[in-house]
Amino acid sequence: MTHATVDVMRPPYPTERGLDVYNTKLGMWVFLASEVMFFTALIGSYIILRFGAPGEWARPGIVLNIPVTAINTFLLICSSVTMVKAYATVADGEGHFFRLRPGARLSERLDFGLKFWMLATIIIGATFVSIQVYEYLHLVHRGLLPSGVREGSELAELVANGTLPAATMGLFGSSFYTMTGFHGFHVTCGVISMAYLYFTKTLRGKYSQQDYRGIETIGLYWHFVDLVWIILFTIVYLI
């Protein structure tokens, strides 16, 4: 007795025309809409504080390690590419990138490709978080705290000699740690979610071209946090 494979990624036929979106994906879009409002409020508050501050704003190139963060930004962009490859592998059947043993079935190629690209995305995402933790430790060591500059630190000397403005360092520290910290938290949640899907479903071969809902929804979230970081990096580090 044979059983027909149900394609849960598409609405059954015949059916009334609707959004053509399954519930999990619709829920993710609603969640991301709330996240857009959240980060818009954070970024908008930063812009208001920066241009309405009572005095000169700290120059990012003096306080922050822009080259290291630029490399970290490149890594996060690369993780979006690997996520796209993971999605394309399972959704479109693009498993021909890998050369497996002669006679290997297409399903084996797709399964191996999905595992490879998902693992690559997880590793790169975890690397991004690790570098951000290193950046925080380095900034705290130099004297930048959410409350401002620590007395007797390297940055305190720059404030004393007029290189950095004393009036706005508190605003700079609090806004910097708040925005980048919340984004780092979102990236961490994404890495944990992808690791959960990887060990509970990807490694067990539970995804197919008929059902890859987890890959698609976590991919939407991952691309969102990547886009937010590009905006944050431009506003906070470069301008």
Backbone as CSV, one residue per row, in Angstrom:
resi,resn,N_x,N_y,N_z,CA_x,CA_y,CA_z,C_x,C_y,C_z
1,MET,0.853,-1.206,0.000,0.000,0.000,0.000,0.876,1.238,0.000
2,THR,0.646,2.147,-0.928,1.462,3.350,-1.043,0.703,4.537,-0.462
3,HIS,1.476,5.490,0.073,0.898,6.697,0.646,1.384,7.904,-0.146
4,ALA,0.475,8.758,-0.521,0.831,9.961,-1.266,1.532,10.952,-0.338
5,THR,2.569,11.595,-0.865,3.298,12.597,-0.091,2.575,13.933,-0.162
6,VAL,2.277,14.481,0.996,1.550,15.745,1.057,2.553,16.894,1.052
7,ASP,2.356,17.825,0.137,3.219,19.000,0.053,2.621,20.093,0.933
8,VAL,3.112,20.206,2.161,2.549,21.173,3.112,3.004,22.593,2.809
9,MET,3.936,22.783,1.901,4.427,24.121,1.588,3.487,24.867,0.657
10,ARG,2.514,24.170,0.087,1.570,24.802,-0.838,0.150,24.445,-0.439
11,PRO,-0.817,25.335,-0.693,-2.202,25.055,-0.302,-2.778,23.904,-1.111
12,PRO,-3.672,23.102,-0.507,-4.284,21.988,-1.247,-5.171,22.497,-2.370
13,TYR,-5.419,21.640,-3.323,-6.242,22.016,-4.467,-7.416,21.042,-4.583
14,PRO,-8.639,21.471,-4.812,-9.037,22.886,-4.959,-9.197,23.567,-3.602
15,THR,-8.988,24.868,-3.572,-9.142,25.627,-2.339,-9.453,27.072,-2.666
16,GLU,-10.042,27.765,-1.719,-10.295,29.185,-1.921,-8.988,29.950,-1.886
17,ARG,-8.904,30.967,-2.689,-7.698,31.776,-2.774,-7.506,32.562,-1.478
18,GLY,-6.318,32.454,-0.881,-6.032,33.184,0.348,-4.654,33.806,0.278
19,LEU,-3.964,33.819,1.411,-2.628,34.408,1.445,-1.571,33.493,0.846
20,ASP,-1.892,32.203,0.684,-0.921,31.213,0.215,0.285,31.134,1.155
21,VAL,0.064,31.377,2.434,1.127,31.347,3.436,0.682,30.446,4.573
22,TYR,1.497,29.466,4.934,1.153,28.590,6.050,1.313,29.341,7.371
23,ASN,0.693,28.831,8.410,0.563,29.568,9.670,1.906,29.933,10.293
24,THR,2.867,29.028,10.238,4.173,29.297,10.864,4.856,30.482,10.196
25,LYS,4.801,30.536,8.876,5.414,31.634,8.144,4.678,32.941,8.408
26,LEU,3.335,32.883,8.463,2.558,34.080,8.765,2.890,34.593,10.163
27,GLY,3.032,33.669,11.120,3.399,34.071,12.474,4.754,34.742,12.527
28,MET,5.702,34.245,11.738,7.026,34.862,11.707,6.953,36.257,11.114
29,TRP,6.158,36.449,10.070,6.020,37.782,9.483,5.419,38.759,10.489
30,VAL,4.422,38.315,11.258,3.824,39.178,12.282,4.861,39.524,13.348
31,PHE,5.638,38.516,13.760,6.683,38.758,14.753,7.722,39.743,14.235
32,LEU,8.134,39.583,12.984,9.128,40.494,12.409,8.574,41.907,12.272
33,ALA,7.268,42.033,12.055,6.670,43.365,12.011,6.819,44.059,13.360
34,SER,6.635,43.312,14.441,6.830,43.897,15.773,8.298,44.234,16.014
35,GLU,9.192,43.418,15.478,10.620,43.684,15.624,11.044,44.922,14.840
36,VAL,10.422,45.144,13.706,10.702,46.365,12.944,10.363,47.594,13.783
37,MET,9.223,47.562,14.464,8.838,48.690,15.321,9.807,48.847,16.483
38,PHE,10.260,47.708,17.030,11.185,47.760,18.165,12.514,48.411,17.783
39,PHE,13.121,47.929,16.709,14.416,48.474,16.306,14.285,49.876,15.719
40,THR,13.151,50.182,15.115,12.935,51.550,14.637,12.931,52.518,15.806
41,ALA,12.309,52.102,16.919,12.292,52.952,18.110,13.705,53.135,18.668
42,LEU,14.494,52.054,18.697,15.863,52.149,19.205,16.716,53.069,18.332
43,ILE,16.662,52.833,17.026,17.486,53.622,16.107,17.022,55.076,16.094
44,GLY,15.704,55.292,16.116,15.187,56.655,16.148,15.605,57.396,17.409
45,SER,15.587,56.689,18.545,16.022,57.308,19.802,17.498,57.676,19.743
46,TYR,18.299,56.800,19.133,19.732,57.084,19.010,19.968,58.334,18.162
47,ILE,19.242,58.434,17.058,19.410,59.596,16.184,19.015,60.883,16.904
48,ILE,17.905,60.831,17.650,17.464,62.015,18.389,18.480,62.405,19.457
49,LEU,18.994,61.392,20.188,19.976,61.683,21.230,21.264,62.241,20.633
50,ARG,21.666,61.679,19.518,22.943,62.097,18.939,22.887,63.533,18.426
51,PHE,21.854,63.856,17.674,21.803,65.182,17.071,21.171,66.224,17.995
52,GLY,20.584,65.763,19.103,20.049,66.703,20.070,20.871,66.774,21.338
53,ALA,22.046,66.132,21.316,22.890,66.092,22.504,23.478,67.465,22.809
54,PRO,23.665,67.768,24.098,24.233,69.069,24.488,25.748,69.089,24.325
55,GLY,26.202,69.090,23.112,27.635,69.115,22.856,28.031,68.165,21.750
56,GLU,29.316,68.070,21.506,29.845,67.215,20.448,29.646,65.745,20.804
57,TRP,29.384,64.928,19.781,29.233,63.486,19.967,30.592,62.807,19.799
58,ALA,30.816,61.740,20.535,32.087,61.028,20.452,32.302,60.471,19.046
59,ARG,33.509,60.635,18.525,33.817,60.096,17.206,34.013,58.585,17.302
60,PRO,33.236,57.794,16.551,33.303,56.330,16.664,34.696,55.773,16.402
61,GLY,35.446,56.388,15.488,36.764,55.866,15.164,37.744,55.905,16.317
62,ILE,37.506,56.771,17.294,38.396,56.868,18.448,38.024,55.848,19.515
63,VAL,36.728,55.629,19.699,36.259,54.751,20.772,36.150,53.299,20.320
64,LEU,35.600,53.072,19.148,35.262,51.724,18.699,36.331,51.161,17.770
65,ASN,36.397,49.839,17.715,37.337,49.143,16.832,36.614,48.834,15.523
66,ILE,36.623,49.790,14.612,35.848,49.660,13.386,36.358,48.533,12.478
67,PRO,37.669,48.335,12.285,38.108,47.243,11.406,37.623,45.868,11.866
68,VAL,37.693,45.597,13.180,37.230,44.298,13.685,35.733,44.138,13.449
69,THR,34.977,45.199,13.708,33.536,45.129,13.508,33.188,45.018,12.027
70,ALA,33.988,45.613,11.162,33.751,45.482,9.722,33.923,44.030,9.285
71,ILE,34.938,43.355,9.815,35.125,41.932,9.520,33.951,41.128,10.052
72,ASN,33.496,41.478,11.253,32.351,40.786,11.837,31.093,40.998,10.998
73,THR,30.933,42.191,10.452,29.796,42.480,9.581,29.862,41.636,8.318
74,PHE,31.058,41.504,7.756,31.238,40.673,6.568,30.865,39.222,6.861
75,LEU,31.242,38.735,8.049,30.902,37.360,8.422,29.386,37.178,8.496
76,LEU,28.701,38.162,9.075,27.250,38.044,9.197,26.583,38.062,7.826
77,ILE,27.106,38.871,6.906,26.578,38.874,5.542,26.807,37.517,4.886
78,CYS,27.975,36.931,5.134,28.259,35.593,4.599,27.279,34.560,5.141
79,SER,26.874,34.732,6.413,25.921,33.784,7.000,24.557,33.870,6.315
80,SER,24.208,35.051,5.803,22.973,35.164,5.025,23.080,34.371,3.731
81,VAL,24.276,34.385,3.129,24.491,33.626,1.898,24.357,32.135,2.165
82,THR,24.970,31.654,3.243,24.879,30.221,3.557,23.447,29.823,3.905
83,MET,22.705,30.722,4.537,21.296,30.423,4.826,20.489,30.321,3.542
84,VAL,20.768,31.204,2.587,20.092,31.130,1.291,20.415,29.811,0.599
85,LYS,21.663,29.386,0.681,22.055,28.114,0.069,21.340,26.937,0.738
86,ALA,21.196,26.999,2.066,20.471,25.935,2.764,19.025,25.881,2.301
87,TYR,18.409,27.050,2.185,17.014,27.111,1.735,16.888,26.611,0.291
88,ALA,17.779,27.080,-0.580,17.711,26.678,-1.986,17.932,25.182,-2.143
89,THR,18.788,24.617,-1.297,19.072,23.188,-1.383,17.824,22.358,-1.156
90,VAL,17.077,22.698,-0.116,15.909,21.885,0.228,14.663,22.310,-0.538
91,ALA,14.529,23.585,-0.892,13.317,24.062,-1.563,13.342,23.848,-3.067
92,ASP,14.495,24.127,-3.677,14.594,24.052,-5.135,15.333,22.824,-5.636
93,GLY,15.875,22.037,-4.719,16.597,20.839,-5.127,17.944,21.113,-5.726
94,GLU,18.588,22.210,-5.303,19.896,22.560,-5.841,20.996,21.875,-5.035
95,GLY,21.068,20.576,-5.168,22.081,19.829,-4.435,23.270,19.425,-5.280
96,HIS,23.342,19.925,-6.521,24.399,19.499,-7.429,25.748,20.123,-7.099
97,PHE,25.799,21.029,-6.129,27.074,21.653,-5.755,28.042,20.612,-5.199
98,PHE,27.504,19.589,-4.561,28.328,18.592,-3.892,28.472,17.351,-4.768
99,ARG,29.678,16.816,-4.759,29.955,15.585,-5.491,30.077,14.439,-4.480
100,LEU,29.075,13.600,-4.448,29.088,12.473,-3.538,29.526,11.222,-4.279
101,ARG,29.413,10.116,-3.607,29.841,8.859,-4.204,29.054,8.592,-5.485
102,PRO,29.639,7.870,-6.449,28.920,7.566,-7.695,27.622,6.822,-7.403
103,GLY,26.579,7.209,-8.061,25.296,6.555,-7.886,24.480,7.086,-6.737
104,ALA,24.957,8.140,-6.083,24.212,8.700,-4.951,22.897,9.288,-5.438
105,ARG,21.852,9.078,-4.681,20.536,9.597,-5.042,20.468,11.107,-4.817
106,LEU,19.516,11.745,-5.502,19.340,13.186,-5.348,18.996,13.527,-3.908
107,SER,18.176,12.693,-3.265,17.804,12.960,-1.878,19.020,12.982,-0.971
108,GLU,20.011,12.125,-1.253,21.236,12.112,-0.456,22.029,13.397,-0.665
109,ARG,22.044,13.863,-1.887,22.761,15.107,-2.167,22.090,16.287,-1.460
110,LEU,20.771,16.341,-1.529,20.054,17.418,-0.873,20.246,17.364,0.631
111,ASP,20.213,16.173,1.194,20.370,16.013,2.634,21.753,16.475,3.074
112,PHE,22.782,16.095,2.341,24.143,16.499,2.686,24.322,18.002,2.527
113,GLY,23.775,18.575,1.445,23.901,20.011,1.225,23.214,20.816,2.299
114,LEU,22.028,20.389,2.711,21.296,21.098,3.764,22.069,21.063,5.077
115,LYS,22.614,19.904,5.418,23.394,19.794,6.659,24.624,20.692,6.603
116,PHE,25.292,20.738,5.470,26.515,21.528,5.332,26.220,23.022,5.495
117,TRP,25.221,23.526,4.745,24.955,24.964,4.774,24.339,25.406,6.101
118,MET,23.522,24.569,6.697,22.967,24.915,8.007,24.065,24.995,9.064
119,LEU,24.960,24.021,9.055,26.058,24.021,10.022,26.961,25.231,9.799
120,ALA,27.214,25.574,8.545,28.037,26.750,8.248,27.386,28.021,8.783
121,THR,26.072,28.137,8.643,25.363,29.316,9.148,25.452,29.399,10.665
122,ILE,25.295,28.271,11.331,25.376,28.238,12.796,26.767,28.646,13.270
123,ILE,27.793,28.111,12.635,29.171,28.417,13.040,29.487,29.893,12.830
124,ILE,29.089,30.435,11.679,29.367,31.846,11.406,28.591,32.740,12.375
125,GLY,27.339,32.396,12.653,26.557,33.180,13.604,27.168,33.159,14.993
126,ALA,27.623,31.983,15.433,28.265,31.886,16.740,29.571,32.670,16.764
127,THR,30.278,32.693,15.645,31.514,33.473,15.556,31.222,34.958,15.688
128,PHE,30.136,35.408,15.060,29.751,36.813,15.171,29.511,37.199,16.630
129,VAL,28.761,36.377,17.345,28.474,36.662,18.755,29.758,36.659,19.578
130,SER,30.653,35.724,19.292,31.917,35.636,20.029,32.761,36.886,19.826
131,ILE,32.832,37.363,18.589,33.600,38.580,18.316,32.954,39.779,18.993
132,GLN,31.628,39.810,19.053,30.955,40.914,19.728,31.240,40.892,21.231
133,VAL,31.281,39.707,21.826,31.643,39.598,23.244,33.069,40.095,23.462
134,TYR,33.970,39.715,22.548,35.355,40.205,22.630,35.399,41.731,22.538
135,GLU,34.589,42.282,21.635,34.544,43.741,21.487,34.073,44.403,22.778
136,TYR,33.058,43.848,23.405,32.563,44.406,24.661,33.635,44.358,25.747
137,LEU,34.309,43.220,25.866,35.353,43.090,26.882,36.474,44.097,26.642
138,HIS,36.826,44.296,25.380,37.878,45.239,25.034,37.451,46.672,25.361
139,LEU,36.199,47.009,25.062,35.705,48.360,25.347,35.620,48.613,26.850
140,VAL,35.171,47.614,27.602,35.122,47.770,29.059,36.526,47.929,29.623
141,HIS,37.478,47.188,29.074,38.870,47.308,29.520,39.413,48.707,29.239
142,ARG,39.016,49.301,28.105,39.454,50.659,27.780,38.719,51.712,28.595
143,GLY,37.581,51.324,29.189,36.888,52.245,30.074,35.504,52.672,29.654
144,LEU,34.963,52.116,28.555,33.625,52.506,28.117,32.590,51.640,28.823
145,LEU,31.742,52.266,29.621,30.670,51.598,30.340,29.328,52.152,29.873
146,PRO,28.222,51.437,30.141,26.905,52.000,29.783,26.627,53.341,30.457
147,SER,27.253,53.579,31.593,27.045,54.835,32.315,27.989,55.943,31.872
148,GLY,28.955,55.606,31.034,29.928,56.601,30.588,31.334,56.040,30.587
149,VAL,32.295,56.852,31.004,33.703,56.457,30.991,34.184,56.208,32.423
150,ARG,34.887,55.094,32.622,35.398,54.761,33.956,36.603,55.625,34.301
151,GLU,36.639,56.113,35.503,37.741,56.962,35.943,39.053,56.182,35.953
152,GLY,40.114,56.859,35.502,41.430,56.249,35.472,41.687,55.347,34.288
153,SER,40.746,55.251,33.360,40.889,54.376,32.193,41.527,55.125,31.030
154,GLU,41.792,54.383,29.962,42.382,54.975,28.754,41.460,56.020,28.147
155,LEU,40.164,55.709,28.072,39.222,56.668,27.499,39.039,57.883,28.401
156,ALA,39.184,57.701,29.726,39.080,58.840,30.641,40.194,59.846,30.375
157,GLU,41.376,59.356,30.018,42.472,60.251,29.675,42.163,61.029,28.395
158,LEU,41.513,60.367,27.434,41.142,61.055,26.201,40.080,62.118,26.461
159,VAL,39.196,61.855,27.431,38.211,62.861,27.811,38.903,64.032,28.501
160,ALA,39.879,63.717,29.344,40.576,64.766,30.093,41.353,65.710,29.176
161,ASN,41.963,65.170,28.113,42.743,66.031,27.226,41.915,66.635,26.091
162,GLY,40.594,66.394,26.101,39.712,67.023,25.132,39.511,66.258,23.842
163,THR,40.110,65.063,23.722,39.923,64.273,22.499,38.499,63.755,22.397
164,LEU,37.924,63.367,23.534,36.544,62.908,23.586,35.718,63.886,24.420
165,PRO,34.469,64.123,24.050,33.634,65.081,24.794,33.137,64.466,26.107
166,ALA,33.264,65.196,27.180,32.838,64.696,28.486,31.322,64.696,28.636
167,ALA,30.641,65.647,28.003,29.208,65.833,28.229,28.351,64.716,27.651
168,THR,28.833,64.059,26.575,27.975,63.094,25.881,28.458,61.657,25.965
169,MET,29.509,61.368,26.710,30.024,59.999,26.765,29.037,59.051,27.443
170,GLY,28.276,59.565,28.403,27.256,58.731,29.033,26.171,58.326,28.055
171,LEU,25.701,59.281,27.248,24.705,58.976,26.225,25.269,58.022,25.178
172,PHE,26.526,58.242,24.813,27.154,57.374,23.818,27.228,55.938,24.330
173,GLY,27.709,55.756,25.556,27.857,54.411,26.104,26.535,53.691,26.268
174,SER,25.528,54.387,26.811,24.236,53.735,27.042,23.540,53.373,25.738
175,SER,23.559,54.278,24.765,22.903,53.993,23.485,23.647,52.907,22.719
176,PHE,24.989,52.918,22.765,25.768,51.907,22.057,25.488,50.511,22.601
177,TYR,25.589,50.334,23.901,25.388,49.013,24.491,23.935,48.555,24.361
178,THR,22.993,49.483,24.415,21.587,49.096,24.296,21.281,48.562,22.901
179,MET,21.674,49.283,21.865,21.345,48.867,20.503,22.108,47.619,20.089
180,THR,23.423,47.638,20.258,24.214,46.477,19.841,23.948,45.275,20.740
181,GLY,23.631,45.532,22.019,23.341,44.426,22.929,22.050,43.716,22.571
182,PHE,20.998,44.476,22.267,19.739,43.859,21.856,19.907,43.104,20.547
183,HIS,20.687,43.663,19.640,20.907,42.949,18.381,21.698,41.673,18.624
184,GLY,22.720,41.740,19.467,23.474,40.533,19.787,22.603,39.473,20.430
185,PHE,21.647,39.895,21.259,20.701,38.958,21.863,19.860,38.282,20.789
186,HIS,19.417,39.040,19.793,18.623,38.460,18.704,19.448,37.469,17.882
187,VAL,20.708,37.802,17.630,21.567,36.873,16.897,21.771,35.588,17.699
188,THR,21.982,35.720,19.005,22.146,34.551,19.855,20.912,33.663,19.822
189,CYS,19.731,34.278,19.886,18.486,33.507,19.798,18.389,32.786,18.453
190,GLY,18.837,33.456,17.382,18.818,32.823,16.069,19.751,31.634,15.994
191,VAL,20.949,31.765,16.555,21.910,30.662,16.552,21.358,29.480,17.347
192,ILE,20.780,29.756,18.508,20.210,28.679,19.331,19.062,27.988,18.590
193,SER,18.219,28.772,17.936,17.091,28.187,17.195,17.575,27.323,16.043
194,MET,18.576,27.801,15.300,19.106,27.015,14.200,19.776,25.744,14.700
195,ALA,20.495,25.834,15.823,21.133,24.639,16.388,20.080,23.616,16.802
196,TYR,18.971,24.096,17.369,17.883,23.185,17.759,17.325,22.469,16.530
197,LEU,17.037,23.231,15.462,16.518,22.615,14.246,17.534,21.666,13.629
198,TYR,18.805,22.026,13.725,19.853,21.207,13.113,19.937,19.832,13.781
199,PHE,19.937,19.826,15.098,20.123,18.559,15.815,18.836,17.736,15.917
200,THR,17.681,18.401,15.923,16.427,17.656,16.082,15.779,17.267,14.759
201,LYS,16.068,18.006,13.680,15.397,17.707,12.417,16.360,17.511,11.247
202,THR,17.317,18.452,11.090,18.196,18.357,9.912,19.020,17.085,9.938
203,LEU,19.670,16.793,11.055,20.500,15.597,11.141,19.679,14.315,11.026
204,ARG,18.423,14.385,11.377,17.553,13.205,11.319,16.825,13.078,9.984
205,GLY,17.109,13.990,9.056,16.531,13.909,7.725,15.042,14.151,7.667
206,LYS,14.530,15.035,8.528,13.092,15.283,8.582,12.628,16.375,7.619
207,TYR,13.565,17.032,6.937,13.179,18.061,5.974,13.202,17.486,4.564
208,SER,12.282,17.955,3.745,12.204,17.516,2.360,11.673,18.661,1.512
209,GLN,11.569,18.428,0.208,11.029,19.457,-0.670,9.528,19.650,-0.462
210,GLN,8.910,18.741,0.273,7.491,18.885,0.590,7.257,19.543,1.948
211,ASP,8.273,19.601,2.796,8.111,20.197,4.125,9.461,20.716,4.626
212,TYR,9.661,22.017,4.485,10.887,22.654,4.982,10.529,23.945,5.726
213,ARG,9.402,23.879,6.467,8.885,25.070,7.140,9.889,25.679,8.119
214,GLY,10.574,24.843,8.893,11.532,25.363,9.862,12.662,26.135,9.215
215,ILE,13.166,25.627,8.098,14.267,26.292,7.396,13.826,27.653,6.873
216,GLU,12.630,27.708,6.310,12.156,28.964,5.727,11.894,30.019,6.794
217,THR,11.261,29.629,7.896,10.922,30.615,8.922,12.155,31.137,9.642
218,ILE,13.093,30.257,9.987,14.311,30.734,10.660,15.154,31.537,9.679
219,GLY,15.048,31.227,8.374,15.753,32.015,7.375,15.232,33.440,7.301
220,LEU,13.928,33.622,7.400,13.355,34.970,7.416,13.881,35.761,8.604
221,TYR,13.899,35.120,9.756,14.400,35.787,10.966,15.867,36.150,10.812
222,TRP,16.660,35.236,10.263,18.102,35.463,10.149,18.412,36.605,9.194
223,HIS,17.717,36.665,8.091,17.940,37.765,7.149,17.538,39.100,7.774
224,PHE,16.526,39.080,8.622,16.105,40.309,9.287,17.191,40.826,10.222
225,VAL,17.754,39.974,11.059,18.785,40.439,11.990,20.038,40.868,11.235
226,ASP,20.310,40.255,10.087,21.440,40.693,9.262,21.202,42.102,8.729
227,LEU,19.995,42.360,8.239,19.666,43.684,7.710,19.743,44.743,8.811
228,VAL,19.223,44.414,9.982,19.272,45.365,11.098,20.713,45.699,11.452
229,TRP,21.591,44.693,11.433,22.978,44.958,11.799,23.671,45.867,10.779
230,ILE,23.371,45.701,9.509,23.962,46.576,8.492,23.571,48.028,8.775
231,ILE,22.313,48.248,9.161,21.864,49.599,9.494,22.577,50.111,10.738
232,LEU,22.656,49.268,11.773,23.320,49.675,13.000,24.811,49.973,12.773
233,PHE,25.462,49.121,11.996,26.892,49.322,11.731,27.121,50.641,11.007
234,THR,26.247,50.954,10.067,26.394,52.211,9.328,26.173,53.415,10.222
235,ILE,25.122,53.384,11.030,24.767,54.538,11.845,25.712,54.728,13.031
236,VAL,26.026,53.644,13.722,26.796,53.734,14.957,28.304,53.793,14.708
237,TYR,28.798,53.000,13.767,30.251,52.866,13.587,30.813,53.773,12.496
238,LEU,30.047,54.052,11.468,30.614,54.749,10.308,30.248,56.226,10.227
239,ILE,29.112,56.611,10.760,28.657,58.002,10.620,29.044,58.800,11.875
